């Protein structure tokens, strides 16, 4: 995950301490926007729209989350 520090410098961070809050926040945003969507639909939206970075799923999981694309995928569902 890339973050900006207090001085505006972009740094790469890693680990579940960083990814868990970001994933939870992304899921919460989707839950707010689509309260009728169930857990599986929201998780699939996040998984299916993630952008692989290195191809090494042991290091990066599903890749970089693209929350806007996940939002759009749920919005397109009838």
Jmol script that loads the backbone (N, CA, C; Angstrom):
load data "model"
ATOM      1  N   UNK A   1       0.840  -1.151   0.000  1.00  0.00           N
ATOM      2  CA  UNK A   1       0.000   0.000   0.000  1.00  0.00           C
ATOM      3  C   UNK A   1       0.900   1.233   0.000  1.00  0.00           C
ATOM      4  N   UNK A   2       0.514   2.209  -0.739  1.00  0.00           N
ATOM      5  CA  UNK A   2       1.247   3.466  -0.773  1.00  0.00           C
ATOM      6  C   UNK A   2       0.503   4.505   0.050  1.00  0.00           C
ATOM      7  N   UNK A   3       1.236   5.223   0.887  1.00  0.00           N
ATOM      8  CA  UNK A   3       0.646   6.268   1.701  1.00  0.00           C
ATOM      9  C   UNK A   3       1.516   7.512   1.627  1.00  0.00           C
ATOM     10  N   UNK A   4       0.911   8.633   1.966  1.00  0.00           N
ATOM     11  CA  UNK A   4       1.639   9.899   2.035  1.00  0.00           C
ATOM     12  C   UNK A   4       1.872  10.233   3.495  1.00  0.00           C
ATOM     13  N   UNK A   5       3.106  10.569   3.837  1.00  0.00           N
ATOM     14  CA  UNK A   5       3.367  10.960   5.212  1.00  0.00           C
ATOM     15  C   UNK A   5       3.015  12.436   5.426  1.00  0.00           C
ATOM     16  N   UNK A   6       3.273  12.949   6.610  1.00  0.00           N
ATOM     17  CA  UNK A   6       2.915  14.334   6.948  1.00  0.00           C
ATOM     18  C   UNK A   6       3.670  15.367   6.122  1.00  0.00           C
ATOM     19  N   UNK A   7       4.748  14.949   5.462  1.00  0.00           N
ATOM     20  CA  UNK A   7       5.554  15.864   4.654  1.00  0.00           C
ATOM     21  C   UNK A   7       5.244  15.730   3.163  1.00  0.00           C
ATOM     22  N   UNK A   8       4.245  14.905   2.826  1.00  0.00           N
ATOM     23  CA  UNK A   8       3.858  14.732   1.437  1.00  0.00           C
ATOM     24  C   UNK A   8       4.685  13.719   0.683  1.00  0.00           C
ATOM     25  N   UNK A   9       5.535  12.971   1.395  1.00  0.00           N
ATOM     26  CA  UNK A   9       6.374  11.965   0.747  1.00  0.00           C
ATOM     27  C   UNK A   9       5.601  10.657   0.672  1.00  0.00           C
ATOM     28  N   UNK A  10       5.560  10.074  -0.519  1.00  0.00           N
ATOM     29  CA  UNK A  10       4.853   8.808  -0.725  1.00  0.00           C
ATOM     30  C   UNK A  10       5.783   7.666  -0.346  1.00  0.00           C
ATOM     31  N   UNK A  11       5.262   6.778   0.490  1.00  0.00           N
ATOM     32  CA  UNK A  11       6.029   5.630   0.938  1.00  0.00           C
ATOM     33  C   UNK A  11       5.213   4.370   0.781  1.00  0.00           C
ATOM     34  N   UNK A  12       5.897   3.251   0.556  1.00  0.00           N
ATOM     35  CA  UNK A  12       5.214   1.967   0.466  1.00  0.00           C
ATOM     36  C   UNK A  12       5.193   1.333   1.846  1.00  0.00           C
ATOM     37  N   UNK A  13       4.012   0.905   2.267  1.00  0.00           N
ATOM     38  CA  UNK A  13       3.871   0.187   3.526  1.00  0.00           C
ATOM     39  C   UNK A  13       3.303  -1.180   3.205  1.00  0.00           C
ATOM     40  N   UNK A  14       3.433  -2.105   4.123  1.00  0.00           N
ATOM     41  CA  UNK A  14       2.915  -3.444   3.857  1.00  0.00           C
ATOM     42  C   UNK A  14       2.478  -4.105   5.146  1.00  0.00           C
ATOM     43  N   UNK A  15       1.789  -5.197   4.992  1.00  0.00           N
ATOM     44  CA  UNK A  15       1.355  -5.975   6.138  1.00  0.00           C
ATOM     45  C   UNK A  15      -0.117  -5.801   6.452  1.00  0.00           C
ATOM     46  N   UNK A  16      -0.607  -6.725   7.267  1.00  0.00           N
ATOM     47  CA  UNK A  16      -2.028  -6.707   7.605  1.00  0.00           C
ATOM     48  C   UNK A  16      -2.397  -5.519   8.470  1.00  0.00           C
ATOM     49  N   UNK A  17      -1.434  -4.954   9.192  1.00  0.00           N
ATOM     50  CA  UNK A  17      -1.736  -3.764   9.990  1.00  0.00           C
ATOM     51  C   UNK A  17      -2.164  -2.605   9.112  1.00  0.00           C
ATOM     52  N   UNK A  18      -1.707  -2.595   7.882  1.00  0.00           N
ATOM     53  CA  UNK A  18      -2.102  -1.550   6.933  1.00  0.00           C
ATOM     54  C   UNK A  18      -3.277  -1.978   6.073  1.00  0.00           C
ATOM     55  N   UNK A  19      -3.285  -3.219   5.637  1.00  0.00           N
ATOM     56  CA  UNK A  19      -4.313  -3.639   4.683  1.00  0.00           C
ATOM     57  C   UNK A  19      -5.672  -3.889   5.338  1.00  0.00           C
ATOM     58  N   UNK A  20      -5.704  -4.371   6.563  1.00  0.00           N
ATOM     59  CA  UNK A  20      -6.988  -4.670   7.211  1.00  0.00           C
ATOM     60  C   UNK A  20      -7.869  -3.434   7.369  1.00  0.00           C
ATOM     61  N   UNK A  21      -7.350  -2.306   7.866  1.00  0.00           N
ATOM     62  CA  UNK A  21      -8.219  -1.127   7.976  1.00  0.00           C
ATOM     63  C   UNK A  21      -8.685  -0.601   6.622  1.00  0.00           C
ATOM     64  N   UNK A  22      -7.830  -0.693   5.613  1.00  0.00           N
ATOM     65  CA  UNK A  22      -8.220  -0.231   4.277  1.00  0.00           C
ATOM     66  C   UNK A  22      -9.318  -1.119   3.693  1.00  0.00           C
ATOM     67  N   UNK A  23      -9.186  -2.420   3.894  1.00  0.00           N
ATOM     68  CA  UNK A  23     -10.205  -3.352   3.393  1.00  0.00           C
ATOM     69  C   UNK A  23     -11.520  -3.137   4.132  1.00  0.00           C
ATOM     70  N   UNK A  24     -11.451  -2.988   5.441  1.00  0.00           N
ATOM     71  CA  UNK A  24     -12.664  -2.757   6.233  1.00  0.00           C
ATOM     72  C   UNK A  24     -13.351  -1.452   5.822  1.00  0.00           C
ATOM     73  N   UNK A  25     -12.569  -0.415   5.603  1.00  0.00           N
ATOM     74  CA  UNK A  25     -13.142   0.876   5.194  1.00  0.00           C
ATOM     75  C   UNK A  25     -13.776   0.770   3.816  1.00  0.00           C
ATOM     76  N   UNK A  26     -13.132   0.063   2.917  1.00  0.00           N
ATOM     77  CA  UNK A  26     -13.686  -0.115   1.571  1.00  0.00           C
ATOM     78  C   UNK A  26     -14.996  -0.893   1.624  1.00  0.00           C
ATOM     79  N   UNK A  27     -15.017  -1.942   2.438  1.00  0.00           N
ATOM     80  CA  UNK A  27     -16.235  -2.729   2.605  1.00  0.00           C
ATOM     81  C   UNK A  27     -17.338  -1.861   3.215  1.00  0.00           C
ATOM     82  N   UNK A  28     -16.986  -1.020   4.176  1.00  0.00           N
ATOM     83  CA  UNK A  28     -17.975  -0.140   4.806  1.00  0.00           C
ATOM     84  C   UNK A  28     -18.553   0.850   3.808  1.00  0.00           C
ATOM     85  N   UNK A  29     -17.709   1.396   2.933  1.00  0.00           N
ATOM     86  CA  UNK A  29     -18.208   2.311   1.900  1.00  0.00           C
ATOM     87  C   UNK A  29     -19.201   1.610   0.978  1.00  0.00           C
ATOM     88  N   UNK A  30     -18.867   0.384   0.570  1.00  0.00           N
ATOM     89  CA  UNK A  30     -19.782  -0.372  -0.292  1.00  0.00           C
ATOM     90  C   UNK A  30     -21.069  -0.710   0.456  1.00  0.00           C
ATOM     91  N   UNK A  31     -20.959  -1.011   1.749  1.00  0.00           N
ATOM     92  CA  UNK A  31     -22.150  -1.326   2.548  1.00  0.00           C
ATOM     93  C   UNK A  31     -23.061  -0.116   2.678  1.00  0.00           C
ATOM     94  N   UNK A  32     -22.467   1.052   2.813  1.00  0.00           N
ATOM     95  CA  UNK A  32     -23.252   2.285   2.902  1.00  0.00           C
ATOM     96  C   UNK A  32     -23.969   2.568   1.585  1.00  0.00           C
ATOM     97  N   UNK A  33     -23.260   2.361   0.487  1.00  0.00           N
ATOM     98  CA  UNK A  33     -23.829   2.656  -0.832  1.00  0.00           C
ATOM     99  C   UNK A  33     -24.834   1.603  -1.288  1.00  0.00           C
ATOM    100  N   UNK A  34     -24.618   0.349  -0.876  1.00  0.00           N
ATOM    101  CA  UNK A  34     -25.464  -0.757  -1.337  1.00  0.00           C
ATOM    102  C   UNK A  34     -25.907  -1.618  -0.154  1.00  0.00           C
ATOM    103  N   UNK A  35     -26.792  -1.103   0.701  1.00  0.00           N
ATOM    104  CA  UNK A  35     -27.211  -1.876   1.874  1.00  0.00           C
ATOM    105  C   UNK A  35     -27.949  -3.167   1.508  1.00  0.00           C
ATOM    106  N   UNK A  36     -28.499  -3.217   0.298  1.00  0.00           N
ATOM    107  CA  UNK A  36     -29.228  -4.420  -0.127  1.00  0.00           C
ATOM    108  C   UNK A  36     -28.302  -5.531  -0.607  1.00  0.00           C
ATOM    109  N   UNK A  37     -27.047  -5.213  -0.908  1.00  0.00           N
ATOM    110  CA  UNK A  37     -26.092  -6.228  -1.365  1.00  0.00           C
ATOM    111  C   UNK A  37     -25.623  -7.055  -0.171  1.00  0.00           C
ATOM    112  N   UNK A  38     -25.506  -8.362  -0.372  1.00  0.00           N
ATOM    113  CA  UNK A  38     -25.058  -9.200   0.736  1.00  0.00           C
ATOM    114  C   UNK A  38     -23.526  -9.239   0.798  1.00  0.00           C
ATOM    115  N   UNK A  39     -23.029  -9.898   1.818  1.00  0.00           N
ATOM    116  CA  UNK A  39     -21.585  -9.980   2.064  1.00  0.00           C
ATOM    117  C   UNK A  39     -20.831 -10.496   0.847  1.00  0.00           C
ATOM    118  N   UNK A  40     -21.309 -11.602   0.279  1.00  0.00           N
ATOM    119  CA  UNK A  40     -20.618 -12.218  -0.855  1.00  0.00           C
ATOM    120  C   UNK A  40     -20.555 -11.283  -2.061  1.00  0.00           C
ATOM    121  N   UNK A  41     -21.627 -10.555  -2.318  1.00  0.00           N
ATOM    122  CA  UNK A  41     -21.637  -9.627  -3.445  1.00  0.00           C
ATOM    123  C   UNK A  41     -20.610  -8.513  -3.267  1.00  0.00           C
ATOM    124  N   UNK A  42     -20.527  -7.976  -2.057  1.00  0.00           N
ATOM    125  CA  UNK A  42     -19.574  -6.895  -1.804  1.00  0.00           C
ATOM    126  C   UNK A  42     -18.131  -7.405  -1.851  1.00  0.00           C
ATOM    127  N   UNK A  43     -17.894  -8.583  -1.258  1.00  0.00           N
ATOM    128  CA  UNK A  43     -16.533  -9.126  -1.299  1.00  0.00           C
ATOM    129  C   UNK A  43     -16.132  -9.475  -2.730  1.00  0.00           C
ATOM    130  N   UNK A  44     -17.053 -10.048  -3.498  1.00  0.00           N
ATOM    131  CA  UNK A  44     -16.741 -10.375  -4.890  1.00  0.00           C
ATOM    132  C   UNK A  44     -16.442  -9.099  -5.680  1.00  0.00           C
ATOM    133  N   UNK A  45     -17.165  -8.041  -5.410  1.00  0.00           N
ATOM    134  CA  UNK A  45     -16.901  -6.767  -6.099  1.00  0.00           C
ATOM    135  C   UNK A  45     -15.479  -6.299  -5.811  1.00  0.00           C
ATOM    136  N   UNK A  46     -15.037  -6.421  -4.565  1.00  0.00           N
ATOM    137  CA  UNK A  46     -13.670  -6.019  -4.225  1.00  0.00           C
ATOM    138  C   UNK A  46     -12.642  -6.962  -4.855  1.00  0.00           C
ATOM    139  N   UNK A  47     -12.875  -8.274  -4.754  1.00  0.00           N
ATOM    140  CA  UNK A  47     -11.936  -9.252  -5.321  1.00  0.00           C
ATOM    141  C   UNK A  47     -11.828  -9.126  -6.832  1.00  0.00           C
ATOM    142  N   UNK A  48     -12.964  -9.055  -7.487  1.00  0.00           N
ATOM    143  CA  UNK A  48     -12.970  -9.128  -8.952  1.00  0.00           C
ATOM    144  C   UNK A  48     -12.443  -7.858  -9.623  1.00  0.00           C
ATOM    145  N   UNK A  49     -12.411  -6.759  -8.893  1.00  0.00           N
ATOM    146  CA  UNK A  49     -11.925  -5.517  -9.489  1.00  0.00           C
ATOM    147  C   UNK A  49     -10.514  -5.156  -9.038  1.00  0.00           C
ATOM    148  N   UNK A  50      -9.918  -5.975  -8.173  1.00  0.00           N
ATOM    149  CA  UNK A  50      -8.553  -5.701  -7.710  1.00  0.00           C
ATOM    150  C   UNK A  50      -7.573  -5.804  -8.883  1.00  0.00           C
ATOM    151  N   UNK A  51      -6.543  -4.987  -8.834  1.00  0.00           N
ATOM    152  CA  UNK A  51      -5.533  -4.956  -9.892  1.00  0.00           C
ATOM    153  C   UNK A  51      -4.278  -5.684  -9.405  1.00  0.00           C
ATOM    154  N   UNK A  52      -3.952  -6.853  -9.992  1.00  0.00           N
ATOM    155  CA  UNK A  52      -2.718  -7.539  -9.599  1.00  0.00           C
ATOM    156  C   UNK A  52      -1.503  -6.638  -9.864  1.00  0.00           C
ATOM    157  N   UNK A  53      -0.561  -6.669  -8.941  1.00  0.00           N
ATOM    158  CA  UNK A  53       0.627  -5.826  -9.078  1.00  0.00           C
ATOM    159  C   UNK A  53       1.846  -6.618  -9.545  1.00  0.00           C
ATOM    160  N   UNK A  54       2.134  -7.715  -8.856  1.00  0.00           N
ATOM    161  CA  UNK A  54       3.327  -8.491  -9.188  1.00  0.00           C
ATOM    162  C   UNK A  54       3.000  -9.886  -9.676  1.00  0.00           C
ATOM    163  N   UNK A  55       1.797 -10.339  -9.440  1.00  0.00           N
ATOM    164  CA  UNK A  55       1.428 -11.705  -9.791  1.00  0.00           C
ATOM    165  C   UNK A  55       1.742 -12.697  -8.679  1.00  0.00           C
ATOM    166  N   UNK A  56       2.337 -12.237  -7.590  1.00  0.00           N
ATOM    167  CA  UNK A  56       2.671 -13.097  -6.465  1.00  0.00           C
ATOM    168  C   UNK A  56       1.595 -12.941  -5.398  1.00  0.00           C
ATOM    169  N   UNK A  57       0.586 -13.820  -5.442  1.00  0.00           N
ATOM    170  CA  UNK A  57      -0.548 -13.672  -4.534  1.00  0.00           C
ATOM    171  C   UNK A  57      -0.163 -13.895  -3.074  1.00  0.00           C
ATOM    172  N   UNK A  58       0.952 -14.562  -2.822  1.00  0.00           N
ATOM    173  CA  UNK A  58       1.389 -14.741  -1.430  1.00  0.00           C
ATOM    174  C   UNK A  58       1.875 -13.425  -0.832  1.00  0.00           C
ATOM    175  N   UNK A  59       2.380 -12.533  -1.680  1.00  0.00           N
ATOM    176  CA  UNK A  59       2.870 -11.243  -1.198  1.00  0.00           C
ATOM    177  C   UNK A  59       1.819 -10.142  -1.291  1.00  0.00           C
ATOM    178  N   UNK A  60       0.973 -10.210  -2.299  1.00  0.00           N
ATOM    179  CA  UNK A  60       0.055  -9.096  -2.516  1.00  0.00           C
ATOM    180  C   UNK A  60      -1.412  -9.450  -2.389  1.00  0.00           C
ATOM    181  N   UNK A  61      -1.740 -10.685  -2.088  1.00  0.00           N
ATOM    182  CA  UNK A  61      -3.147 -11.076  -2.006  1.00  0.00           C
ATOM    183  C   UNK A  61      -3.804 -10.951  -3.366  1.00  0.00           C
ATOM    184  N   UNK A  62      -4.917 -10.267  -3.418  1.00  0.00           N
ATOM    185  CA  UNK A  62      -5.626 -10.086  -4.689  1.00  0.00           C
ATOM    186  C   UNK A  62      -5.124  -8.883  -5.472  1.00  0.00           C
ATOM    187  N   UNK A  63      -4.192  -8.122  -4.904  1.00  0.00           N
ATOM    188  CA  UNK A  63      -3.658  -6.952  -5.590  1.00  0.00           C
ATOM    189  C   UNK A  63      -4.169  -5.659  -4.986  1.00  0.00           C
ATOM    190  N   UNK A  64      -4.056  -4.594  -5.748  1.00  0.00           N
ATOM    191  CA  UNK A  64      -4.479  -3.271  -5.291  1.00  0.00           C
ATOM    192  C   UNK A  64      -5.993  -3.139  -5.404  1.00  0.00           C
ATOM    193  N   UNK A  65      -6.617  -2.728  -4.322  1.00  0.00           N
ATOM    194  CA  UNK A  65      -8.061  -2.523  -4.370  1.00  0.00           C
ATOM    195  C   UNK A  65      -8.391  -1.317  -5.245  1.00  0.00           C
ATOM    196  N   UNK A  66      -9.442  -1.472  -6.002  1.00  0.00           N
ATOM    197  CA  UNK A  66      -9.957  -0.368  -6.818  1.00  0.00           C
ATOM    198  C   UNK A  66     -11.414  -0.187  -6.409  1.00  0.00           C
ATOM    199  N   UNK A  67     -11.600   0.607  -5.372  1.00  0.00           N
ATOM    200  CA  UNK A  67     -12.910   0.722  -4.735  1.00  0.00           C
ATOM    201  C   UNK A  67     -13.943   1.343  -5.667  1.00  0.00           C
ATOM    202  N   UNK A  68     -13.540   2.309  -6.456  1.00  0.00           N
ATOM    203  CA  UNK A  68     -14.488   2.919  -7.379  1.00  0.00           C
ATOM    204  C   UNK A  68     -14.992   1.893  -8.391  1.00  0.00           C
ATOM    205  N   UNK A  69     -14.097   1.040  -8.885  1.00  0.00           N
ATOM    206  CA  UNK A  69     -14.504  -0.004  -9.818  1.00  0.00           C
ATOM    207  C   UNK A  69     -15.425  -1.015  -9.129  1.00  0.00           C
ATOM    208  N   UNK A  70     -15.147  -1.321  -7.857  1.00  0.00           N
ATOM    209  CA  UNK A  70     -16.024  -2.219  -7.097  1.00  0.00           C
ATOM    210  C   UNK A  70     -17.410  -1.590  -6.953  1.00  0.00           C
ATOM    211  N   UNK A  71     -17.434  -0.298  -6.665  1.00  0.00           N
ATOM    212  CA  UNK A  71     -18.697   0.444  -6.575  1.00  0.00           C
ATOM    213  C   UNK A  71     -19.456   0.348  -7.902  1.00  0.00           C
ATOM    214  N   UNK A  72     -18.758   0.594  -8.995  1.00  0.00           N
ATOM    215  CA  UNK A  72     -19.397   0.553 -10.313  1.00  0.00           C
ATOM    216  C   UNK A  72     -19.932  -0.833 -10.629  1.00  0.00           C
ATOM    217  N   UNK A  73     -19.200  -1.875 -10.232  1.00  0.00           N
ATOM    218  CA  UNK A  73     -19.656  -3.239 -10.521  1.00  0.00           C
ATOM    219  C   UNK A  73     -20.936  -3.549  -9.763  1.00  0.00           C
ATOM    220  N   UNK A  74     -21.065  -3.065  -8.526  1.00  0.00           N
ATOM    221  CA  UNK A  74     -22.309  -3.273  -7.783  1.00  0.00           C
ATOM    222  C   UNK A  74     -23.443  -2.410  -8.321  1.00  0.00           C
ATOM    223  N   UNK A  75     -23.098  -1.216  -8.764  1.00  0.00           N
ATOM    224  CA  UNK A  75     -24.115  -0.311  -9.313  1.00  0.00           C
ATOM    225  C   UNK A  75     -24.717  -0.878 -10.590  1.00  0.00           C
ATOM    226  N   UNK A  76     -23.918  -1.611 -11.354  1.00  0.00           N
ATOM    227  CA  UNK A  76     -24.378  -2.172 -12.626  1.00  0.00           C
ATOM    228  C   UNK A  76     -25.293  -3.389 -12.432  1.00  0.00           C
ATOM    229  N   UNK A  77     -25.303  -3.972 -11.252  1.00  0.00           N
ATOM    230  CA  UNK A  77     -26.148  -5.153 -11.001  1.00  0.00           C
ATOM    231  C   UNK A  77     -27.602  -4.725 -10.858  1.00  0.00           C
ATOM    232  N   UNK A  78     -28.527  -5.529 -11.443  1.00  0.00           N
ATOM    233  CA  UNK A  78     -29.949  -5.184 -11.334  1.00  0.00           C
ATOM    234  C   UNK A  78     -30.487  -5.332  -9.926  1.00  0.00           C
TER     235      UNK A  78
END
end "model"
wireframe off; spacefill off
backbone 0.3
color backbone group
